[in-house]
Amino acid sequence: MFFILPGLSERRFNENTVAKLWYFIKCIYFGLSAYQIRCGYPTRVLGNFLTKSYNYANLFLFQGFRLIPFLTELRAVMDWVWTDTSLSLSSWICVEDIYAHIFVLKCWRESERVGCVSSPVHVS
């Protein structure tokens, strides 16, 4: 940065505004990274925030999220990269699909349960 760049651009480092800005941003990035390492990484990925409760709002927002092209796959790949796992990427995506299907079923079952509270069915 201090030796090669001035040789290539034929400008001193302190005269190059773009290089100084890039160096400043990199210093902030490394400082925040060091702080994160010092404080510790989260030990568990908490999953999609839309799947925390089972109701119509979360169901429709989650289905809307899944309709956006490549967003579900991008999220799955990012989770796979940053999670310690022995699963292959294709297996991880299959597990994510299973979890999504279970979430949808739980939402529908919860809506059926809430709708049937006023008239319980007794089975003999």
C-alpha positions as CSV (number, residue, x, y, z in Angstrom):
1,M,0.0,0.0,0.0
2,F,2.7,2.4,0.9
3,F,5.4,1.2,-1.5
4,I,3.8,-0.6,-4.5
5,L,0.8,1.8,-5.0
6,P,3.0,5.0,-5.3
7,G,5.3,3.1,-7.7
8,L,2.4,2.1,-9.9
9,S,0.4,5.4,-9.8
10,E,3.5,7.7,-9.6
11,R,1.7,9.6,-6.8
12,R,2.7,9.7,-3.2
13,F,0.4,7.8,-0.8
14,N,-0.6,11.0,1.2
15,E,-1.6,12.7,-2.1
16,N,-3.9,9.8,-3.1
17,T,-7.4,10.5,-1.6
18,V,-8.9,7.2,-2.8
19,A,-6.1,5.1,-1.3
20,K,-6.4,7.0,2.0
21,L,-10.1,6.4,2.1
22,W,-9.7,2.7,1.3
23,Y,-7.0,2.4,4.0
24,F,-9.3,4.1,6.6
25,I,-12.3,1.8,5.8
26,K,-10.0,-1.2,6.0
27,C,-8.8,0.0,9.5
28,I,-12.4,0.3,10.7
29,Y,-13.2,-3.1,9.3
30,F,-10.3,-4.8,11.0
31,G,-11.0,-3.0,14.2
32,L,-14.7,-4.2,14.2
33,S,-13.5,-7.7,13.3
34,A,-11.1,-7.7,16.2
35,Y,-13.8,-6.5,18.6
36,Q,-16.1,-9.3,17.4
37,I,-13.4,-11.9,17.9
38,R,-12.7,-10.5,21.3
39,C,-16.4,-10.6,22.3
40,G,-16.9,-14.0,20.8
41,Y,-18.9,-15.4,17.9
42,P,-22.5,-16.6,18.5
43,T,-22.5,-20.3,19.2
44,R,-25.7,-21.1,17.4
45,V,-27.5,-19.7,14.4
46,L,-31.0,-18.8,15.5
47,G,-32.6,-19.3,12.1
48,N,-35.2,-17.2,10.3
49,F,-36.9,-14.6,12.4
50,L,-40.2,-15.2,10.6
51,T,-40.3,-18.8,12.0
52,K,-40.3,-17.8,15.7
53,S,-44.1,-17.9,16.1
54,Y,-46.9,-19.7,14.2
55,N,-49.6,-17.4,12.9
56,Y,-51.1,-16.2,9.6
57,A,-48.8,-13.1,9.5
58,N,-45.6,-15.1,9.8
59,L,-46.9,-17.7,7.4
60,F,-47.7,-15.2,4.6
61,L,-44.5,-13.2,5.2
62,F,-42.5,-16.5,5.1
63,Q,-44.2,-17.6,1.9
64,G,-43.5,-14.2,0.4
65,F,-39.9,-14.5,1.4
66,R,-39.7,-17.9,-0.3
67,L,-41.2,-16.6,-3.5
68,I,-38.3,-14.1,-4.1
69,P,-36.0,-15.8,-6.6
70,F,-32.7,-17.1,-5.2
71,L,-33.2,-15.5,-1.8
72,T,-33.9,-18.7,0.0
73,E,-31.0,-20.4,-1.6
74,L,-28.7,-17.5,-0.8
75,R,-29.8,-17.6,2.9
76,A,-29.2,-21.4,3.0
77,V,-25.7,-21.1,1.4
78,M,-24.8,-18.4,3.9
79,D,-26.0,-20.4,6.8
80,W,-24.2,-23.5,5.5
81,V,-20.9,-21.5,5.1
82,W,-21.0,-20.1,8.7
83,T,-22.3,-23.2,10.5
84,D,-20.0,-26.0,11.6
85,T,-21.7,-29.0,9.9
86,S,-20.8,-32.2,8.2
87,L,-23.7,-31.9,5.7
88,S,-23.0,-31.2,2.0
89,L,-24.6,-28.1,0.6
90,S,-27.3,-30.1,-1.2
91,S,-28.2,-31.9,2.0
92,W,-28.3,-28.6,3.9
93,I,-30.7,-27.2,1.4
94,C,-32.9,-30.3,1.7
95,V,-32.9,-29.9,5.5
96,E,-33.9,-26.2,5.1
97,D,-36.7,-27.3,2.8
98,I,-37.9,-29.8,5.4
99,Y,-37.9,-27.1,8.1
100,A,-39.8,-24.7,5.8
101,H,-42.4,-27.4,5.1
102,I,-42.8,-28.2,8.9
103,F,-43.1,-24.5,9.7
104,V,-46.0,-24.1,7.1
105,L,-47.7,-27.2,8.6
106,K,-47.3,-25.9,12.1
107,C,-48.8,-22.5,11.1
108,W,-51.8,-24.2,9.5
109,R,-52.3,-26.5,12.6
110,E,-52.0,-23.6,14.9
111,S,-54.7,-21.7,12.9
112,E,-56.9,-24.8,13.0
113,R,-56.4,-25.1,16.8
114,V,-57.2,-21.4,17.4
115,G,-60.3,-21.7,15.2
116,C,-61.6,-24.8,17.0
117,V,-61.2,-23.5,20.6
118,S,-64.8,-22.4,20.8
119,S,-66.2,-25.8,19.6
120,P,-64.0,-28.7,20.9
121,V,-64.5,-32.1,19.3
122,H,-64.8,-35.1,21.7
123,V,-63.7,-38.4,20.3
124,S,-64.9,-41.5,22.1
